[in-house]
Amino acid sequence: KSIQDINLSTRIADEQKSDAEELKIELDSLDKLEVENLKKRMFKASRDLQFEKAAVLRDKIDEIQKNL
């Protein structure tokens, strides 16, 4: 391969890595927002004495947080 080919391949790989990192950051942000929303729903369910619903929401929160 020529030097230009190698440089091009390296640049493309770097761009793909950067894109993947940006996507992970965006997904993490979305997950954090989802957790906050689920927490609000869980607390409301608990206040409304809907404990089974609150427990389901708690489990969803735990599952998301394990993946963060």
Secondary structure, DSSP 8 states (H G I E B T S, - for coil): --HHHHHHHHHHHHHHHHHHHHHHHHHHHHHHHHHHHHHHHHHHHHHTT-HHHHHHHHHHHHHHHHT-
